[in-house]
Amino acid sequence: MNHNRNLPGNNDMLDVSKPDVAKMSPADIQLEIDRLLDLKASREKTLFNDAIQDINNIIKTKLKIDGVNNVHDLSAYLQKDVANKFESKTRQKRAVTHFWQHRTDPSLRWTGRGQVIGWLRDEMSQVGKDPTDKAEVKKYCEENLDFKSNNDLENK
């Protein structure tokens, strides 16, 4: 037995009185269906309008908090927001503190970050190593390259 039938939020669908369908003609059944569909559409429209009103109230409150009290304030507020969106966003790069250096050609360096650099990829391929395998790249670098720090360059 369901004691919560008339509580708000429970069975909030449509208020459907149960007509005796067995005694209704097909035309009466169609009229009942149309009536229920109209009732459903009316409730959906009401819910939609309530949601729009809630959204408008939220926007008004947000604008009021941000100090927008009239059209001129709104114009400045929107321009500021657009300017913030399209500002060039420079990504702060991490400083390179260490790198791998070729033993025979010191001008060839790789930081060990990102994709395997071209000369290293070519060198690994020539000796039959897979430059897409991270473990193999690391092993190759440890065996064939020197691990240097930027301090090593500054001390020379």
DSSP file (Angstrom, degrees, kcal/mol; ACC not computed):
  #  RESIDUE AA STRUCTURE BP1 BP2  ACC     N-H-->O    O-->H-N    N-H-->O    O-->H-N    TCO  KAPPA ALPHA  PHI   PSI    X-CA   Y-CA   Z-CA
    1    1 A M              0   0    0      0, 0.0     2,-0.8     0, 0.0     0, 0.0   0.000 360.0 360.0 360.0 130.5    0.0    0.0    0.0
    2    2 A N    >   +     0   0    0      1,-0.1     3,-0.6     2,-0.0     0, 0.0  -0.830 360.0 175.7 -98.7 107.1    1.4    3.4   -1.0
    3    3 A H  T 3  S+     0   0    0     -2,-0.8     3,-0.4     1,-0.2    -1,-0.1   0.572  72.7  69.0 -84.7  -9.4    0.7    6.0    1.6
    4    4 A N  T >   +     0   0    0      1,-0.2     3,-1.3     2,-0.1    -1,-0.2   0.194  62.2 114.8 -95.3  16.4    2.7    8.7   -0.2
    5    5 A R  T <  S+     0   0    0     -3,-0.6    -1,-0.2     1,-0.3    -2,-0.1   0.849  80.0  38.1 -57.6 -40.4    0.3    9.1   -3.1
    6    6 A N  T 3  S+     0   0    0     -3,-0.4    -1,-0.3     2,-0.1    -2,-0.1   0.339  88.2 113.0 -99.3   7.6   -0.8   12.7   -2.4
    7    7 A L  S X  S-     0   0    0     -3,-1.3     3,-1.6     1,-0.1    -3,-0.0  -0.558  78.7 -99.4 -78.0 143.9    2.6   14.1   -1.3
    8    8 A P  T 3  S+     0   0    0      0, 0.0    -1,-0.1     0, 0.0     3,-0.1  -0.351 108.1  25.6 -61.9 141.2    4.2   16.7   -3.5
    9    9 A G  T 3  S+     0   0    0      1,-0.2     2,-0.5    -3,-0.1     3,-0.5   0.137  98.5 102.7  92.0 -20.4    6.9   15.2   -5.8
   10   10 A N  S <  S-     0   0    0     -3,-1.6    -1,-0.2     1,-0.3     0, 0.0  -0.840 100.3  -9.3 -98.5 132.2    5.4   11.7   -5.7
   11   11 A N  S    S+     0   0    0     -2,-0.5    -1,-0.3     1,-0.2    -2,-0.0   0.911  81.6 163.5  49.2  47.9    3.5   10.7   -8.8
   12   12 A D        +     0   0    0     -3,-0.5    -1,-0.2     3,-0.0     3,-0.1   0.226  36.5 106.4 -80.7  15.4    3.7   14.3  -10.0
   13   13 A M  S    S-     0   0    0      1,-0.2     2,-0.3     3,-0.0    -4,-0.0   0.764  83.6 -32.4 -66.2-118.9    2.8   13.2  -13.5
   14   14 A L        -     0   0    0      2,-0.0     2,-1.6    29,-0.0    -1,-0.2  -0.777  54.0-115.2-108.3 150.6   -0.7   14.0  -14.8
   15   15 A D        -     0   0    0     -2,-0.3     2,-0.8    -3,-0.1    -3,-0.0  -0.673  46.3-179.9 -82.5  92.1   -3.9   14.2  -12.9
   16   16 A V        -     0   0    0     -2,-1.6     2,-0.4     2,-0.0    -3,-0.0  -0.842  17.1-160.2-104.0 110.2   -5.5   11.3  -14.7
   17   17 A S        -     0   0    0     -2,-0.8    -2,-0.0     1,-0.1     0, 0.0  -0.711  30.2-116.9 -82.2 142.5   -9.0   10.4  -13.6
   18   18 A K        -     0   0    0     -2,-0.4     2,-0.1     2,-0.0    -1,-0.1  -0.662  31.7-163.6 -88.6  99.2   -9.7    6.9  -14.6
   19   19 A P        -     0   0    0      0, 0.0     2,-1.7     0, 0.0     3,-0.1  -0.414  35.4-101.2 -74.4 157.3  -12.5    6.9  -17.1
   20   20 A D    >   -     0   0    0      1,-0.2     3,-1.4    -2,-0.1     4,-0.4  -0.628  42.1-176.3 -80.9  91.4  -14.3    3.7  -17.8
   21   21 A V  G >  S+     0   0    0     -2,-1.7     3,-1.2     1,-0.3    -1,-0.2   0.804  75.2  66.0 -62.4 -31.3  -12.5    3.0  -21.1
   22   22 A A  G 3  S+     0   0    0      1,-0.3    -1,-0.3    -3,-0.1    -2,-0.1   0.806 105.0  44.3 -62.9 -28.0  -14.6   -0.1  -21.7
   23   23 A K  G <  S+     0   0    0     -3,-1.4    -1,-0.3     2,-0.1     2,-0.2   0.478  96.7  97.7 -94.8  -2.2  -17.8    2.0  -22.1
   24   24 A M  S <  S-     0   0    0     -3,-1.2    -3,-0.0    -4,-0.4     0, 0.0  -0.579  70.5-127.3 -90.2 148.6  -16.1    4.7  -24.3
   25   25 A S     >  -     0   0    0     -2,-0.2     4,-2.5     1,-0.1     5,-0.2  -0.479  32.0-105.2 -82.0 162.4  -16.4    4.9  -28.0
   26   26 A P  H  > S+     0   0    0      0, 0.0     4,-2.3     0, 0.0     5,-0.1   0.871 123.9  52.7 -56.6 -36.1  -13.2    5.1  -30.1
   27   27 A A  H  > S+     0   0    0      2,-0.2     4,-2.2     1,-0.2     5,-0.1   0.909 109.4  48.4 -66.5 -40.9  -13.9    8.8  -30.7
   28   28 A D  H  > S+     0   0    0      2,-0.2     4,-2.4     1,-0.2    -1,-0.2   0.882 110.3  51.8 -65.7 -37.9  -14.3    9.4  -27.0
   29   29 A I  H  X S+     0   0    0     -4,-2.5     4,-2.6     2,-0.2    -2,-0.2   0.922 109.7  49.4 -62.9 -43.0  -11.1    7.6  -26.3
   30   30 A Q  H  X S+     0   0    0     -4,-2.3     4,-2.6     1,-0.2    -2,-0.2   0.900 110.2  50.9 -63.8 -39.9   -9.3    9.8  -28.9
   31   31 A L  H  X S+     0   0    0     -4,-2.2     4,-2.5     2,-0.2    -1,-0.2   0.902 110.6  49.3 -62.5 -40.8  -10.8   12.9  -27.2
   32   32 A E  H  X S+     0   0    0     -4,-2.4     4,-2.5     2,-0.2    -2,-0.2   0.916 111.0  49.3 -64.6 -43.1   -9.6   11.7  -23.8
   33   33 A I  H  X S+     0   0    0     -4,-2.6     4,-2.5     2,-0.2    -2,-0.2   0.933 112.0  48.8 -60.3 -46.1   -6.1   11.1  -25.3
   34   34 A D  H  X S+     0   0    0     -4,-2.6     4,-2.5     1,-0.2    -2,-0.2   0.900 110.5  51.2 -60.9 -41.3   -6.1   14.6  -26.9
   35   35 A R  H  X S+     0   0    0     -4,-2.5     4,-2.4     1,-0.2    -1,-0.2   0.923 111.7  46.9 -62.4 -43.9   -7.2   16.2  -23.5
   36   36 A L  H  X S+     0   0    0     -4,-2.5     4,-2.6     2,-0.2    -2,-0.2   0.886 111.5  50.8 -65.7 -39.3   -4.4   14.4  -21.7
   37   37 A L  H  X S+     0   0    0     -4,-2.5     4,-2.7     2,-0.2    -1,-0.2   0.906 110.8  49.2 -64.6 -40.4   -1.9   15.5  -24.3
   38   38 A D  H  X S+     0   0    0     -4,-2.5     4,-2.6     2,-0.2    -2,-0.2   0.912 111.5  49.4 -63.6 -42.0   -3.1   19.1  -24.0
   39   39 A L  H  X S+     0   0    0     -4,-2.4     4,-2.3     2,-0.2    -2,-0.2   0.915 111.9  48.3 -62.7 -43.0   -2.8   18.9  -20.2
   40   40 A K  H  X S+     0   0    0     -4,-2.6     4,-2.6     2,-0.2    -2,-0.2   0.934 112.4  48.2 -62.4 -46.5    0.7   17.4  -20.5
   41   41 A A  H  X S+     0   0    0     -4,-2.7     4,-2.6     1,-0.2    -2,-0.2   0.892 110.7  51.9 -61.8 -40.2    1.8   20.2  -23.0
   42   42 A S  H  X S+     0   0    0     -4,-2.6     4,-2.2     2,-0.2    -1,-0.2   0.915 111.8  45.8 -62.8 -43.4    0.3   22.8  -20.7
   43   43 A R  H  X S+     0   0    0     -4,-2.3     4,-2.8     2,-0.2    -2,-0.2   0.898 112.5  50.6 -66.9 -40.3    2.2   21.5  -17.7
   44   44 A E  H  X S+     0   0    0     -4,-2.6     4,-2.7     2,-0.2    -2,-0.2   0.906 110.7  49.5 -64.1 -40.3    5.4   21.2  -19.7
   45   45 A K  H  X S+     0   0    0     -4,-2.6     4,-2.8     2,-0.2    -2,-0.2   0.908 111.6  49.0 -64.6 -41.0    5.0   24.8  -21.0
   46   46 A T  H  X S+     0   0    0     -4,-2.2     4,-2.4     2,-0.2    -2,-0.2   0.926 112.6  47.3 -63.3 -45.0    4.4   26.0  -17.4
   47   47 A L  H  X S+     0   0    0     -4,-2.8     4,-2.3     2,-0.2    -2,-0.2   0.903 112.5  50.2 -63.1 -40.8    7.5   24.1  -16.2
   48   48 A F  H  X S+     0   0    0     -4,-2.7     4,-2.5     2,-0.2    -2,-0.2   0.938 111.3  47.8 -62.3 -47.4    9.5   25.5  -19.1
   49   49 A N  H  X S+     0   0    0     -4,-2.8     4,-2.2     1,-0.2    -2,-0.2   0.880 111.1  51.7 -63.1 -37.6    8.4   29.1  -18.3
   50   50 A D  H  X S+     0   0    0     -4,-2.4     4,-2.3     2,-0.2    -1,-0.2   0.904 109.6  49.8 -63.7 -40.9    9.2   28.6  -14.6
   51   51 A A  H  X S+     0   0    0     -4,-2.3     4,-2.5     2,-0.2    -2,-0.2   0.910 110.1  50.1 -64.7 -42.0   12.7   27.4  -15.5
   52   52 A I  H  X S+     0   0    0     -4,-2.5     4,-2.6     1,-0.2    -1,-0.2   0.912 110.5  50.5 -61.6 -42.5   13.2   30.4  -17.8
   53   53 A Q  H  X S+     0   0    0     -4,-2.2     4,-2.3     2,-0.2    -2,-0.2   0.905 109.8  50.2 -62.5 -42.2   12.1   32.7  -15.0
   54   54 A D  H  X S+     0   0    0     -4,-2.3     4,-2.2     2,-0.2    -2,-0.2   0.921 110.8  49.2 -61.5 -44.2   14.5   31.0  -12.6
   55   55 A I  H  X S+     0   0    0     -4,-2.5     4,-2.4     1,-0.2    -2,-0.2   0.919 110.5  50.7 -61.7 -44.0   17.4   31.4  -15.0
   56   56 A N  H  X S+     0   0    0     -4,-2.6     4,-2.7     1,-0.2    -1,-0.2   0.898 109.6  50.6 -61.3 -40.6   16.5   35.1  -15.5
   57   57 A N  H  X S+     0   0    0     -4,-2.3     4,-2.4     2,-0.2    -1,-0.2   0.893 109.5  50.7 -64.8 -39.4   16.5   35.6  -11.7
   58   58 A I  H  X S+     0   0    0     -4,-2.2     4,-2.5     2,-0.2    -2,-0.2   0.930 111.9  47.5 -62.8 -44.9   19.9   34.0  -11.4
   59   59 A I  H  X S+     0   0    0     -4,-2.4     4,-2.7     2,-0.2     5,-0.2   0.923 111.7  50.0 -63.2 -44.7   21.3   36.2  -14.2
   60   60 A K  H  X S+     0   0    0     -4,-2.7     4,-2.4     1,-0.2    -1,-0.2   0.917 111.9  48.2 -59.8 -43.5   19.8   39.3  -12.6
   61   61 A T  H  X S+     0   0    0     -4,-2.4     4,-2.4     2,-0.2    -2,-0.2   0.919 112.0  49.1 -63.7 -44.0   21.3   38.4   -9.2
   62   62 A K  H  X S+     0   0    0     -4,-2.5     4,-2.0     1,-0.2    -2,-0.2   0.917 112.3  47.9 -61.7 -44.4   24.7   37.7  -10.7
   63   63 A L  H  <>S+     0   0    0     -4,-2.7     5,-3.2     1,-0.2    -1,-0.2   0.898 111.1  50.9 -64.5 -39.8   24.7   41.0  -12.6
   64   64 A K  H ><5S+     0   0    0     -4,-2.4     3,-1.3    -5,-0.2    -1,-0.2   0.912 109.7  50.0 -64.0 -42.0   23.6   42.9   -9.4
   65   65 A I  H 3<5S+     0   0    0     -4,-2.4    -1,-0.2     1,-0.3    -2,-0.2   0.880 109.1  52.6 -61.9 -38.1   26.5   41.3   -7.5
   66   66 A D  T 3<5S-     0   0    0     -4,-2.0    -1,-0.3    -5,-0.2    -2,-0.2   0.400 124.0-104.8 -81.4   3.8   28.9   42.3  -10.2
   67   67 A G  T < 5S+     0   0    0     -3,-1.3     2,-0.8     1,-0.2    -3,-0.2   0.685  70.1 146.3  86.4  18.6   27.7   45.9  -10.0
   68   68 A V      < +     0   0    0     -5,-3.2    -1,-0.2     1,-0.2    -2,-0.1  -0.803   5.3 151.9 -92.3 111.7   25.6   46.0  -13.1
   69   69 A N        +     0   0    0     -2,-0.8     2,-0.3     1,-0.1    -1,-0.2   0.573  60.2  14.3-116.3 -14.8   22.7   48.3  -12.4
   70   70 A N  S  > S-     0   0    0      1,-0.1     4,-2.2     0, 0.0     5,-0.1  -0.882  86.9 -85.7-150.4-178.4   21.9   49.8  -15.8
   71   71 A V  H  > S+     0   0    0     -2,-0.3     4,-2.5     1,-0.2     5,-0.2   0.865 122.8  53.5 -64.0 -37.6   22.4   49.4  -19.6
   72   72 A H  H  > S+     0   0    0      1,-0.2     4,-2.0     2,-0.2    -1,-0.2   0.912 110.4  47.0 -65.9 -41.5   25.6   51.4  -19.6
   73   73 A D  H  > S+     0   0    0      1,-0.2     4,-2.5     2,-0.2    -1,-0.2   0.892 111.2  53.0 -63.9 -38.8   27.1   49.2  -16.8
   74   74 A L  H  X S+     0   0    0     -4,-2.2     4,-2.8     2,-0.2     5,-0.2   0.914 107.1  51.3 -63.4 -43.0   26.0   46.1  -18.7
   75   75 A S  H  X S+     0   0    0     -4,-2.5     4,-2.2     1,-0.2    -1,-0.2   0.930 113.2  44.2 -60.1 -46.8   27.7   47.3  -21.9
   76   76 A A  H  X S+     0   0    0     -4,-2.0     4,-2.3     2,-0.2    -1,-0.2   0.894 113.0  52.9 -64.8 -39.4   31.0   47.8  -20.1
   77   77 A Y  H  X S+     0   0    0     -4,-2.5     4,-2.1     1,-0.2    -2,-0.2   0.920 111.1  45.5 -61.7 -45.8   30.6   44.5  -18.2
   78   78 A L  H  X S+     0   0    0     -4,-2.8     4,-2.5     2,-0.2    -1,-0.2   0.885 111.7  51.7 -68.0 -39.0   30.1   42.6  -21.5
   79   79 A Q  H  X S+     0   0    0     -4,-2.2     4,-2.5    -5,-0.2    -1,-0.2   0.904 110.1  49.5 -64.0 -40.4   33.0   44.3  -23.2
   80   80 A K  H  X S+     0   0    0     -4,-2.3     4,-2.2     2,-0.2    -1,-0.2   0.916 111.1  49.8 -63.6 -42.4   35.3   43.5  -20.3
   81   81 A D  H  X S+     0   0    0     -4,-2.1     4,-1.7     2,-0.2    -2,-0.2   0.905 111.8  47.5 -64.4 -42.0   34.1   39.9  -20.4
   82   82 A V  H  X S+     0   0    0     -4,-2.5     4,-1.8     1,-0.2    -1,-0.2   0.904 110.7  52.3 -65.6 -41.4   34.8   39.6  -24.2
   83   83 A A  H  X S+     0   0    0     -4,-2.5     4,-0.5     1,-0.2    -2,-0.2   0.900 108.8  50.5 -62.2 -40.0   38.2   41.2  -23.8
   84   84 A N  H >< S+     0   0    0     -4,-2.2     3,-0.6     1,-0.2    -1,-0.2   0.865 108.4  53.1 -65.4 -35.7   39.1   38.7  -21.1
   85   85 A K  H 3< S+     0   0    0     -4,-1.7    -1,-0.2     1,-0.2    -2,-0.2   0.884 114.4  39.8 -67.0 -37.9   38.0   35.8  -23.3
   86   86 A F  H 3< S+     0   0    0     -4,-1.8    -1,-0.2    -5,-0.1    -2,-0.2   0.309  81.9 123.8-101.5   9.5   40.2   36.8  -26.3
   87   87 A E  S << S-     0   0    0     -3,-0.6     2,-0.4    -4,-0.5    -3,-0.0  -0.413  76.1-100.3 -63.6 144.2   43.3   38.0  -24.5
   88   88 A S        -     0   0    0      1,-0.1     2,-0.9    -2,-0.1    -1,-0.1  -0.524  35.5-147.6 -69.1 128.2   46.3   36.1  -25.7
   89   89 A K        -     0   0    0     -2,-0.4     2,-0.6    -3,-0.1    -1,-0.1  -0.842   9.2-159.4-102.1 106.2   47.0   33.4  -23.2
   90   90 A T        -     0   0    0     -2,-0.9     2,-0.5     1,-0.0    -2,-0.0  -0.737  14.4-135.3 -87.2 127.2   50.7   32.8  -23.1
   91   91 A R        -     0   0    0     -2,-0.6     2,-0.5     1,-0.1    -1,-0.0  -0.681  16.8-127.6 -83.4 126.4   51.5   29.4  -21.7
   92   92 A Q        -     0   0    0     -2,-0.5     2,-0.3     1,-0.0    -1,-0.1  -0.627  26.1-145.8 -76.9 122.3   54.2   29.5  -19.1
   93   93 A K        -     0   0    0     -2,-0.5     2,-0.2     1,-0.1     3,-0.0  -0.637  14.7-114.3 -91.0 145.7   56.8   27.0  -20.1
   94   94 A R        -     0   0    0     -2,-0.3     2,-0.1     1,-0.1    -1,-0.1  -0.548  37.7-108.3 -73.9 141.0   58.8   25.0  -17.6
   95   95 A A        -     0   0    0     -2,-0.2     2,-0.6     1,-0.1    -1,-0.1  -0.458  27.5-121.0 -70.5 140.5   62.5   25.8  -17.7
   96   96 A V        +     0   0    0      1,-0.2     3,-0.1    -2,-0.1    -1,-0.1  -0.742  38.9 166.3 -83.0 119.5   64.7   23.1  -19.1
   97   97 A T        +     0   0    0     -2,-0.6    53,-2.5     1,-0.2    54,-0.4   0.691  63.3  26.2-106.2 -25.5   67.2   22.1  -16.4
   98   98 A H  E     +A  149   0A   0     51,-0.3     2,-0.3    13,-0.1    51,-0.2  -0.938  62.9 172.6-136.5 157.2   68.6   18.9  -17.9
   99   99 A F  E     -A  148   0A   0     49,-2.6    49,-3.0    -2,-0.3     2,-0.5  -0.982  34.2-107.7-157.3 163.9   69.0   17.5  -21.4
  100  100 A W  E     -AB 147 110A   0     10,-4.2    10,-2.4    -2,-0.3     2,-0.4  -0.851  35.2-161.9 -96.4 133.2   70.5   14.6  -23.3
  101  101 A Q  E     -AB 146 109A   0     45,-3.0    45,-2.9    -2,-0.5     8,-0.2  -0.949  21.9-114.5-122.2 137.5   73.5   15.5  -25.4
  102  102 A H  E     -A  145   0A   0      6,-2.6    43,-0.1     3,-0.5     6,-0.1  -0.418  21.7-138.7 -65.8 140.3   75.0   13.6  -28.3
  103  103 A R  S    S+     0   0    0     41,-0.7    -1,-0.1     1,-0.2    42,-0.1   0.854  98.5  32.4 -73.7 -34.7   78.5   12.3  -27.5
  104  104 A T  S    S+     0   0    0      1,-0.2    -1,-0.2     2,-0.0    -2,-0.0   0.756 127.0  37.8 -95.3 -25.3   80.1   13.0  -30.8
  105  105 A D    >   -     0   0    0      3,-0.1     3,-2.2     1,-0.1    -3,-0.5  -0.827  64.7-172.2-126.9  92.9   78.1   16.1  -31.8
  106  106 A P  T 3  S+     0   0    0      0, 0.0    -1,-0.1     0, 0.0    -4,-0.1   0.633  80.2  70.8 -62.6 -13.5   77.5   18.3  -28.8
  107  107 A S  T 3  S+     0   0    0     -6,-0.1     2,-0.7     1,-0.0    -2,-0.0   0.684  81.4  85.4 -76.4 -15.0   75.1   20.6  -30.8
  108  108 A L    <   +     0   0    0     -3,-2.2    -6,-2.6    -6,-0.1     2,-0.3  -0.785  61.3 160.8 -90.4 115.5   72.6   17.8  -30.9
  109  109 A R  E     -B  101   0A   0     -2,-0.7     2,-0.3    -8,-0.2    -8,-0.2  -0.942  24.1-169.3-134.8 153.9   70.5   17.9  -27.7
  110  110 A W  E     -B  100   0A   0    -10,-2.4   -10,-4.2    -2,-0.3     6,-0.0  -0.984  17.5-149.2-143.6 134.1   67.1   16.6  -26.6
  111  111 A T        -     0   0    0     -2,-0.3   -13,-0.1   -12,-0.3     3,-0.1   0.667  39.2-121.7 -77.3 -16.2   65.3   17.5  -23.4
  112  112 A G  S    S+     0   0    0      1,-0.3     2,-0.4     3,-0.2     4,-0.1   0.555  77.8 111.5  85.6   6.5   63.6   14.2  -23.0
  113  113 A R  S    S-     0   0    0      2,-0.1    -1,-0.3     0, 0.0    -2,-0.2  -0.870  70.6  -4.9-113.0 148.0   60.2   15.8  -23.0
  114  114 A G  S    S-     0   0    0     -2,-0.4     3,-0.1    -3,-0.1     2,-0.0  -0.331 112.0  -1.2  75.0-154.3   57.6   15.4  -25.7
  115  115 A Q  S    S-     0   0    0      1,-0.1     2,-0.4    -2,-0.0    -3,-0.2  -0.281  83.8 -94.4 -70.9 155.4   58.2   13.6  -29.0
  116  116 A V        -     0   0    0     15,-0.2    -1,-0.1     1,-0.1    -2,-0.1  -0.573  50.2-114.8 -70.1 127.3   61.5   12.0  -29.8
  117  117 A I     >  -     0   0    0     -2,-0.4     4,-2.6     1,-0.1     3,-0.4  -0.227  25.0-106.4 -68.2 155.0   63.5   14.6  -31.8
  118  118 A G  H  > S+     0   0    0      1,-0.2     4,-2.8     2,-0.2     5,-0.2   0.863 114.7  48.0 -52.1 -51.2   64.3   13.9  -35.5
  119  119 A W  H  > S+     0   0    0      1,-0.2     4,-2.1     2,-0.2    -1,-0.2   0.872 115.2  46.4 -63.5 -35.7   68.0   13.2  -35.2
  120  120 A L  H  > S+     0   0    0     -3,-0.4     4,-2.5     2,-0.2    -1,-0.2   0.900 111.8  50.8 -71.6 -40.8   67.5   10.8  -32.2
  121  121 A R  H  X S+     0   0    0     -4,-2.6     4,-2.2     2,-0.2    -2,-0.2   0.928 112.9  46.5 -60.7 -45.5   64.6    9.0  -34.0
  122  122 A D  H  X S+     0   0    0     -4,-2.8     4,-2.1    -5,-0.2    -2,-0.2   0.918 112.3  50.2 -63.3 -44.0   66.8    8.6  -37.1
  123  123 A E  H  X S+     0   0    0     -4,-2.1     4,-1.1    -5,-0.2    -1,-0.2   0.905 111.8  47.4 -62.1 -43.0   69.8    7.3  -35.1
  124  124 A M  H  <>S+     0   0    0     -4,-2.5     5,-2.9     1,-0.2     3,-0.4   0.904 110.5  52.0 -66.3 -40.6   67.6    4.8  -33.2
  125  125 A S  H ><5S+     0   0    0     -4,-2.2     3,-1.2     1,-0.2    -1,-0.2   0.872 104.2  57.9 -63.7 -36.4   66.0    3.5  -36.4
  126  126 A Q  H 3<5S+     0   0    0     -4,-2.1    -1,-0.2     1,-0.3    -2,-0.2   0.831 109.6  43.8 -64.3 -31.6   69.5    3.0  -38.0
  127  127 A V  T 3<5S-     0   0    0     -4,-1.1    -1,-0.3    -3,-0.4    -2,-0.2   0.330 123.3-103.5 -97.1   8.7   70.5    0.6  -35.2
  128  128 A G  T < 5S+     0   0    0     -3,-1.2     2,-0.3     1,-0.3    -3,-0.2   0.709  74.3 137.8  83.4  21.3   67.1   -1.2  -35.2
  129  129 A K      < -     0   0    0     -5,-2.9    -1,-0.3    -6,-0.1    -2,-0.1  -0.713  56.6-118.2 -98.3 152.2   65.5    0.4  -32.1
  130  130 A D    >   -     0   0    0     -2,-0.3     3,-1.3     1,-0.1     7,-0.2  -0.799  18.5-164.9 -92.4 109.6   61.9    1.5  -31.9
  131  131 A P  T 3  S+     0   0    0      0, 0.0   -15,-0.2     0, 0.0    -1,-0.1   0.544  86.6  61.8 -72.8  -4.1   61.7    5.3  -31.3
  132  132 A T  T 3  S+     0   0    0    -11,-0.1     2,-0.8   -17,-0.1     3,-0.1   0.581  83.3  88.2 -93.9 -10.5   58.0    5.1  -30.3
  133  133 A D    <>  -     0   0    0     -3,-1.3     4,-2.4     1,-0.2     5,-0.2  -0.796  66.3-157.3 -91.4 112.0   58.7    2.8  -27.4
  134  134 A K  H  > S+     0   0    0     -2,-0.8     4,-2.5     1,-0.2     5,-0.2   0.873  91.6  51.5 -58.0 -41.2   59.4    5.0  -24.3
  135  135 A A  H  > S+     0   0    0      1,-0.2     4,-2.3     2,-0.2    -1,-0.2   0.904 111.3  47.7 -64.5 -40.6   61.4    2.3  -22.5
  136  136 A E  H  > S+     0   0    0      2,-0.2     4,-2.6     1,-0.2    -2,-0.2   0.885 111.0  51.3 -67.8 -38.2   63.6    1.7  -25.5
  137  137 A V  H  X S+     0   0    0     -4,-2.4     4,-2.7     2,-0.2    -2,-0.2   0.934 111.2  47.9 -63.3 -45.5   64.2    5.5  -26.0
  138  138 A K  H  X S+     0   0    0     -4,-2.5     4,-2.4     1,-0.2    -2,-0.2   0.931 113.1  47.6 -61.5 -45.7   65.2    5.8  -22.3
  139  139 A K  H  X S+     0   0    0     -4,-2.3     4,-1.9     1,-0.2    -1,-0.2   0.915 112.4  49.7 -62.4 -43.5   67.5    2.8  -22.5
  140  140 A Y  H  X S+     0   0    0     -4,-2.6     4,-2.6     1,-0.2     5,-0.3   0.915 111.1  49.2 -61.9 -43.7   69.1    4.1  -25.7
  141  141 A C  H  X S+     0   0    0     -4,-2.7     4,-2.3     1,-0.2    -1,-0.2   0.917 110.5  50.3 -63.1 -42.9   69.6    7.6  -24.3
  142  142 A E  H  < S+     0   0    0     -4,-2.4    -1,-0.2     1,-0.2    -2,-0.2   0.849 117.8  40.0 -63.9 -33.9   71.3    6.1  -21.1
  143  143 A E  H  < S+     0   0    0     -4,-1.9    -2,-0.2    -5,-0.2    -1,-0.2   0.825 130.1  22.6 -84.1 -32.6   73.6    4.0  -23.2
  144  144 A N  H  < S+     0   0    0     -4,-2.6   -41,-0.7    -5,-0.2     2,-0.3   0.540 112.3  58.0-118.9  -9.2   74.5    6.4  -26.0
  145  145 A L  E  < S-A  102   0A   0     -4,-2.3     2,-0.4    -5,-0.3   -43,-0.2  -0.827  73.2-118.6-123.0 161.9   74.0   10.0  -24.9
  146  146 A D  E     -A  101   0A   0    -45,-2.9   -45,-3.0    -2,-0.3     2,-0.7  -0.844  20.3-136.5-100.0 135.1   75.3   12.1  -22.0
  147  147 A F  E     +A  100   0A   0     -2,-0.4     2,-0.3   -47,-0.2   -47,-0.2  -0.820  35.0 176.3 -91.4 116.0   72.8   13.5  -19.5
  148  148 A K  E     -A   99   0A   0    -49,-3.0   -49,-2.6    -2,-0.7     2,-0.3  -0.789  22.5-141.3-120.2 158.9   73.8   17.1  -18.8
  149  149 A S  E >>  -A   98   0A   0     -2,-0.3     3,-0.9   -51,-0.2     4,-0.9  -0.795  30.5-112.7-112.6 162.9   72.4   20.0  -16.8
  150  150 A N  H 3> S+     0   0    0    -53,-2.5     4,-1.8    -2,-0.3     3,-0.3   0.787 116.3  65.6 -63.2 -26.6   72.2   23.6  -17.7
  151  151 A N  H 3> S+     0   0    0    -54,-0.4     4,-1.9     1,-0.2    -1,-0.2   0.847  93.7  59.8 -63.5 -33.6   74.7   24.3  -15.0
  152  152 A D  H <> S+     0   0    0     -3,-0.9     4,-0.5     1,-0.2    -1,-0.2   0.887 106.3  47.3 -61.5 -38.0   77.3   22.3  -17.0
  153  153 A L  H >< S+     0   0    0     -4,-0.9     3,-0.8    -3,-0.3    -2,-0.2   0.898 111.0  50.7 -69.2 -40.2   76.9   24.7  -19.9
  154  154 A E  H 3< S+     0   0    0     -4,-1.8    -1,-0.2     1,-0.2    -2,-0.2   0.802 105.4  56.5 -69.5 -28.5   77.2   27.8  -17.6
  155  155 A N  H 3<        0   0    0     -4,-1.9    -1,-0.2     1,-0.2    -2,-0.2   0.623 360.0 360.0 -79.3 -12.4   80.4   26.5  -16.0
  156  156 A K    <<        0   0    0     -3,-0.8    -1,-0.2    -4,-0.5    -2,-0.2   0.482 360.0 360.0 -84.4 360.0   82.2   26.1  -19.3
